[in-house]
Amino acid sequence: MKRSNKMIVIFPLLAFTLLVSFLSYYFKHDNVSNTTILEGHHIIYSMNKKEILLPSIEEQHSIAQADIKDIKNRWESESLHPTQWGEQVTGVKNKLETNDHVIALTFDACGGPYGSGYDEKLIRYLRENNIPATLFINARWIKENRSVFLELSEDPLFYIENHGTEHLPLSINGGTAWGISGTKSVEEVIAEVMENQLLISEITGRKPSFFRSGTAYYDEVAVNIVNDLGLSVVNYNVLGDAGATFTSEQVKNSLLASQPGSIVLLHMNQPTSGTAEGIIEAIPILQQQGFEFVTLYDYSLSE
Ligand SMILES: [Zn+2]
């Protein structure tokens, strides 16, 4: 090829490359809507929550490991005497801070031998009706439902949050709930939260901001440790399906008792329960009453 012909090819190529880099820079930086500081690191979310500018997973892990060690050493050096044990202890968020007619539906996926099902009918209904929801997912459920988990995490209707590693009540000294022995030390509290936290961020590229323990029980010291790990503890003020034991009529009635700013606790891992049917009956009625459905990210949370 002659020198002049080469230039004819090279210049447009160069110009095109410059244009592409400029546009990608411009769009990345123009759409920033929300900057979060988590564990001392800036994480920038774009308008579309899927485009996140994060350090690499390897970097995140080394950062997280160093921070976790510091937090563990600090809490272990204190003498700790929790005085509260239950679902509504100090520091647990139970509602949205608003009088707007909004409801946050939250669905747990608990995992384990009796809790690894997937309520496809429920999720299909939410998608078909464009109802957003916050999903609290346990590590054992993720391991049993990898591809469904990935698909849910990529759906902009849903946020994936942390429902623990072994689904344990969160205690610094072995508190028990519903016959299940909880974590027994600061170290076990941290492992219960962070093993699933790292699993979720490894698969999805996004770190959950909210934690709910298996059984939704805590002592107030454990809640403070979770806060130190960069997460807020979220329970509920409407018991939607009582661990997926309610009939569809009971689920419907629970949902209809929602107030402005309610957080409803439901399950997405028991497809034979009354949960999906109750929700399908209640949602149109709530919408007629003027309620809209939101996620835990749309409002501040309060106790
Ligand atoms: Zn659960």
Residues whose N, C-alpha, C, O or C-beta is under 5 A from the ligand:
A	BS01	ZN	D108 C110 G214 T215
